[in-house]
Amino acid sequence: MAKPIQLDFPPRNHQAELEQRVAEAPAAHAAAILEFYELLEVLHEQKVLATLRGAVAAGDDLVGHLAKAAAEPETIRALRNFIALTKIFGQIDPELFEAVQRSMPPQFKDRNLRRQTPPPSLWAIARTFWSPPVRRALFAGGLMLAGIGYYMNKERPSTADQA
């Protein structure tokens, strides 16, 4: 009859394996370690590490102050407004803002040029406001103002006013 094979594995020494991996790490990862040291030096020079150390030391106090500030009605309104503005800007075609940027005259960008440019005549202003692109923009602005006016005339307060 066959004899069973005896399998005796020596017990693993995890500590010795870790020490061997640590001893081999500098040679295997020399470039990464050098880059990390450079990053660490920049963080130290810019006082980022000191700031982080202070934030960690403040711990509970910092969290308490942030929680107190976040519970303020003004903070809640600001966050709601930011979310609403993000939704509005997300719906606007970016080419519209690019067109506005391109249409800005050089006088808006340079203070000296702005001071040297004579003011437009009333006729030039009237011609500008009677042009189809300006009428479209005025109509869009009027619709936005109408929406604000409808909201301001509401009978019931908003949820932000009930806090």
Backbone torsions as a table, in degrees:
resi	resn	phi	psi	omega
1	MET	NA	147.8	-175.4
2	ALA	-78.4	145.4	178.4
3	LYS	-92.5	141.2	176.2
4	PRO	-67.5	146.6	179.1
5	ILE	-79.7	130.9	177.5
6	GLN	-84.4	119.9	177.0
7	LEU	-110.5	103.9	177.7
8	ASP	-113.2	105.2	176.9
9	PHE	-92.2	136.8	176.7
10	PRO	-70.3	146.2	179.8
11	PRO	-64.5	141.8	-179.3
12	ARG	-76.6	141.3	176.3
13	ASN	-106.7	93.2	-176.3
14	HIS	-62.4	-37.9	-179.2
15	GLN	-62.5	-42.7	-179.7
16	ALA	-67.3	-37.9	177.9
17	GLU	-64.0	-42.6	178.3
18	LEU	-64.2	-42.6	179.6
19	GLU	-62.7	-37.8	178.7
20	GLN	-67.3	-42.4	178.9
21	ARG	-64.5	-39.4	178.2
22	VAL	-65.9	-38.8	179.4
23	ALA	-66.3	-33.6	-179.3
24	GLU	-85.1	-17.1	-174.3
25	ALA	-61.2	-45.2	-177.8
26	PRO	-57.7	-37.9	-179.8
27	ALA	-73.0	-39.8	-175.8
28	ALA	-74.5	-30.8	-174.1
29	HIS	-123.8	36.1	-173.9
30	ALA	-59.9	-45.3	-177.8
31	ALA	-63.9	-43.6	-179.7
32	ALA	-65.5	-39.6	180.0
33	ILE	-65.6	-41.3	178.2
34	LEU	-63.8	-42.3	177.7
35	GLU	-63.5	-38.4	178.5
36	PHE	-64.2	-41.7	178.0
37	TYR	-62.2	-40.4	177.9
38	GLU	-64.3	-42.3	177.0
39	LEU	-62.4	-43.1	179.0
40	LEU	-60.6	-40.2	178.8
41	GLU	-65.2	-42.4	178.4
42	VAL	-64.3	-43.2	177.8
43	LEU	-61.1	-37.0	178.4
44	HIS	-69.1	-44.8	-179.1
45	GLU	-64.0	-36.1	-179.2
46	GLN	-85.1	4.4	178.6
47	LYS	64.4	21.2	178.1
48	VAL	-69.7	-40.2	-179.6
49	LEU	-65.1	-40.0	178.4
50	ALA	-64.7	-39.1	178.2
51	THR	-64.4	-44.7	178.4
52	LEU	-63.0	-41.3	179.2
53	ARG	-62.2	-41.4	177.8
54	GLY	-65.3	-39.8	179.2
55	ALA	-65.6	-40.1	178.9
56	VAL	-67.6	-39.6	179.6
57	ALA	-66.4	-36.0	-179.7
58	ALA	-70.2	-35.1	173.5
59	GLY	40.4	-102.4	-174.1
60	ASP	-63.7	-36.9	179.4
61	ASP	-62.0	-44.3	-179.2
62	LEU	-62.9	-44.8	179.2
63	VAL	-63.7	-39.5	178.7
64	GLY	-63.0	-44.5	178.8
65	HIS	-64.8	-41.6	178.9
66	LEU	-64.8	-40.7	179.1
67	ALA	-65.6	-40.1	179.2
68	LYS	-65.2	-42.9	179.7
69	ALA	-67.0	-36.4	-178.8
70	ALA	-70.1	-22.5	-178.6
71	ALA	-84.6	-8.2	-179.3
72	GLU	-68.9	141.9	178.8
73	PRO	-59.3	-34.5	-180.0
74	GLU	-64.9	-38.5	179.7
75	THR	-67.5	-41.0	179.5
76	ILE	-63.5	-44.4	177.8
77	ARG	-62.3	-42.5	-179.0
78	ALA	-61.6	-42.7	178.7
79	LEU	-65.4	-41.6	177.9
80	ARG	-63.8	-41.7	178.6
81	ASN	-64.3	-40.7	178.8
82	PHE	-62.1	-42.5	179.0
83	ILE	-64.7	-43.1	179.7
84	ALA	-64.2	-43.6	178.4
85	LEU	-64.1	-36.3	177.0
86	THR	-61.9	-41.9	177.7
87	LYS	-64.5	-41.8	-179.8
88	ILE	-63.4	-49.5	-179.1
89	PHE	-65.4	-28.1	177.4
90	GLY	-68.8	-23.0	-179.0
91	GLN	-89.5	-14.1	-177.5
92	ILE	-87.2	135.1	178.7
93	ASP	-66.3	125.5	-178.9
94	PRO	-58.5	-26.1	178.8
95	GLU	-64.0	-25.4	177.1
96	LEU	-63.9	-46.7	179.0
97	PHE	-67.5	-34.8	176.9
98	GLU	-65.6	-37.9	178.0
99	ALA	-66.3	-39.5	177.4
100	VAL	-63.1	-42.4	179.4
101	GLN	-62.8	-43.8	-179.0
102	ARG	-68.2	-30.4	-175.4
103	SER	-82.7	-7.5	-179.8
104	MET	-68.2	127.1	179.9
105	PRO	-69.5	156.7	-178.4
106	PRO	-61.4	-23.8	-180.0
107	GLN	-63.5	-26.1	178.9
108	PHE	-74.8	-21.2	-173.6
109	LYS	-97.5	-18.2	-175.1
110	ASP	-127.7	119.1	-176.6
111	ARG	-62.7	-44.8	-178.5
112	ASN	-64.6	-42.3	178.7
113	LEU	-64.6	-36.7	179.8
114	ARG	-64.3	-39.2	-179.5
115	ARG	-72.3	-27.9	-177.8
116	GLN	-84.6	-18.0	-176.9
117	THR	-81.2	126.8	178.5
118	PRO	-70.7	152.1	179.2
119	PRO	-66.0	149.9	-179.5
120	PRO	-71.2	155.9	177.6
121	SER	-74.9	163.4	177.9
122	LEU	-62.9	-35.5	178.8
123	TRP	-64.5	-40.4	178.6
124	ALA	-65.0	-38.0	178.4
125	ILE	-67.1	-44.5	180.0
126	ALA	-62.5	-42.9	177.9
127	ARG	-60.6	-39.8	-179.8
128	THR	-64.9	-44.3	-177.5
129	PHE	-72.9	-18.8	177.7
130	TRP	-90.8	-1.4	-179.5
131	SER	-75.5	147.3	-178.2
132	PRO	-57.1	-41.3	179.8
133	PRO	-62.6	-38.9	-180.0
134	VAL	-69.8	-38.5	178.0
135	ARG	-62.6	-38.9	177.2
136	ARG	-63.1	-44.8	-179.7
137	ALA	-64.7	-40.3	177.5
138	LEU	-64.0	-38.1	178.4
139	PHE	-64.9	-44.2	178.4
140	ALA	-62.8	-42.5	177.1
141	GLY	-63.8	-38.4	177.5
142	GLY	-63.3	-39.5	177.9
143	LEU	-64.3	-40.2	177.8
144	MET	-64.9	-41.7	178.0
145	LEU	-65.0	-36.3	177.2
146	ALA	-63.2	-40.8	177.2
147	GLY	-61.6	-41.2	177.4
148	ILE	-65.2	-41.5	179.1
149	GLY	-63.4	-40.7	176.6
150	TYR	-61.1	-41.2	179.8
151	TYR	-64.8	-41.8	-176.3
152	MET	-68.7	-19.3	-179.0
153	ASN	-95.6	4.9	-178.5
154	LYS	-63.9	146.9	179.1
155	GLU	-78.2	-42.5	-176.4
156	ARG	-95.3	144.6	-179.0
157	PRO	-71.1	159.2	177.3
158	SER	-77.8	168.2	179.6
159	THR	-65.9	-25.8	179.6
160	ALA	-70.3	-28.9	-178.4
161	ASP	-81.3	-12.4	-176.4
162	GLN	-89.6	-0.4	-175.9
163	ALA	-68.3	NA	NA
